[in-house]
Amino acid sequence: MAQRFRHDWPLLLLALPVVAHLAIFHYWPTAWNIIAFMDYSPYRPFWENPFVGFAWFERLFNDPYFTPALLNTLKFAALNLLCMFPLSIVLALAMNSIISIKVRSTFQSIVYLPHFFSWVLVVTVFVQVLGADGLVSNWIMNGGGERLNFTSNPDSFLLLVWMQWAWKDAGWGMIIFLAALSSINPSLYEAAASDGANRWRRMWHITLPGIRPVIILLLILQIGGILSVGFEQYQLQRQSIGYQATEVLDTYVYYQSIIGNQGESFGTAAGLFKGVIGLILILIANKIAHRLGEQGIYQKS
């Protein structure tokens, strides 16, 4: 053990900041989920907070604002899973089929760069382009049409959210699948082409099976975080769209626990509910992956 430590200490030193980050910002806060079962107050010693069992969970499930927020969260999560996830795969396949290196690098930069934009900038761009006083609305009005009401219409908010996701994050998923595509042996394509397989058959029988383990792994992780659809995107558009269409679990916890008077225990109970549901979904999805012959996020015993 000592000899191995002397040999690997540079690698351990490089991993130390990551371990410290996980310990401080993930594992230590997880231990404080205990306050979901207590009547916690930061103004008294921790050991003086009484234990109340599942009282906060009962209040959470009986809150009339909780069910609409949960349904909105599931709606946005289903949209992300069914539309955004395949879009990243399609972009990666399209990118992989481009022969010109210059065109590929240009296309990759265009679709990947918005990932680094904050949601404040993304929402501002959409308002400036598709808002009531935006670029498209002015074009329509100059042509004799009516003012566009897209970024403030609750009925079109689902489409607006998908467009914002597609512009901001589809390129990030594309990069991950491109890395998986690079691991496929090119000789497989050459052998298939010599046997008369066209481009579509090569994609169906070589490309998609080659990235199938990555698809399954990312799908399991996305299913596990299905109740975490974000905060900033909905918070920034809450005033213009209305809370009925934009309220998700993250904004619900913010307004009920931090802004409201429900307290820290209430917000922790809501967060713990999300975590437990995510864990159950990950275990179910991983079991299905094992049935399909894939490794999933861990090997079955």
PEBEL-V559629 format. One record per helix or strand of 3 or more residues. SS is the DSSP state (H for helix, E for strand). FROM is the first residue (numbers start at 1). LEN is the number of residues. If there is no record, write none. Layout:
ss:SS from:FROM len:LEN
ss:SS from:FROM len:LEN
//
This chain:
ss:H from:2 len:36
ss:H from:46 len:3
ss:H from:55 len:8
ss:H from:64 len:33
ss:H from:101 len:16
ss:H from:119 len:12
ss:H from:135 len:8
ss:H from:154 len:28
ss:H from:186 len:9
ss:H from:199 len:26
ss:H from:232 len:5
ss:H from:238 len:4
ss:H from:243 len:4
ss:H from:249 len:11
ss:H from:264 len:28
//
